[in-house]
Amino acid sequence: MQDATDRFVLRNLPAAPRLVIAVFLVAVGIGYLSALVQLHFQHAPSGTLLPGPEESLAAYHGRAGVSELERLIEADESNPFNGSGSMRPAFTSKSAGWKQAVRKKSVEEIQKIREVRDGERLALIDWIHRGASKEDYDQDGYPLPPELAGKPITEEYIAKDDNGKPFNPPRVKIQSILNDRCVRCHSANKTGTPAQFPLDSYEDVALYLEPETGGGMSLTKLAQSTHAHLLSFAVLFGLTGLAFSFTSYPSWVRGLLGPFTLVAQVVDIGCWWLARGDPVFAQALQVTGMLVAGSLVVQILGTLWSMYGGAGRTVLVCLLLAAAGGAAVLHREVLVPYLEHERANPEMRDTGALTRPRHP
Ligand code: HEC
């Protein structure tokens, strides 16, 4: 604090601007916390707070050799219902008329429904594994291999011959399944975000059948996400860094920590892109994310601390203790029970308007 006299420091500002800066810093802190809540709903599996290495890998790298479509209908239902999580609930809880289908049904009956719905999914995966032929799609009848032929599947998706008899081996109406389960959201004629990723025709579907060599997320999505995040973070972390650089800490501390949050954020976003090629960068996201959060906390608390003298600091410590106490109570009373509840009921989670397109 030796050089505080001969250069501009926040501490010497009048009370009003200091108050504005203090409120701004607190608001950024709260905003960042709510971004973490958003991250939970977008990328974390039910029952866990934040996405782990596996979710980062699926979102940013994909699974080598597996197409995006297959990955999305194979991923566990507990993952968020979006392009980096799982589309599996499209066969069950997110299918048209699911509520009516399971209303007043016993557990066994619901289990049966789930089994035949899963038959649709398995047939689709099998069709993909065997080259996803356009012919089978066009004639809406995919001959099932022996290992799937006897499995339960929704009756209406079994193709019939001219005499109304099922074929032998049975043929599954792949196109109808895709139309009923997916196109109701993913159609160029619909509104909402899924309409941006239409699955109306074989050509549309084929776009998602390329084995992912890298990149879980589509390039459009990644570019969208990059510009939205980078522009807002540049302003926010630029300002928190700027405020920190006008504190009275030694110059090396200010020089290091002032730009740190923004640099870490840029590296983090850089890793989103690099992860398309190399999964190591998807793992690195765990570290860069922590660096951003950690240095933001240091900037906010460090700046607040240095802006005030004895009385102000006492108030600050009291407020922090109160916040920590509140956070502990919130954690015990709200967060932990909520996550437990979510783990037990994966389908309860709704990621908001994004995944709630208006359907008849
Ligand atoms: C209830 C609506 C709904 C249904 C039904 C549905 N999806 Fe989705 N789908 C979404 C939403 C929402 C997203 C996330 C869109 C976004 O990134 O904003 C999504 C994303 C996707 C993506 C990623 C697109 C991209 O490039 O990011 C694919 C692929 C996809 N769905 C395939 C399917 C398949 C296959 C089915 C049928 C088994 C299906 N979806 C059924 C709503 C739906």
Boltz pocket constraint, residues with backbone or C-beta under 6 A from the ligand:
constraints:
  - pocket:
      binder: B
      contacts: [[A, 68], [A, 69], [A, 72], [A, 73], [A, 81], [A, 82], [A, 83], [A, 87], [A, 90], [A, 91], [A, 94], [A, 95], [A, 178], [A, 180], [A, 181], [A, 182], [A, 183], [A, 184], [A, 185], [A, 186], [A, 193], [A, 194], [A, 197], [A, 208], [A, 217], [A, 218], [A, 221], [A, 354], [A, 355], [A, 356], [A, 357]]
      max_distance: 6.0
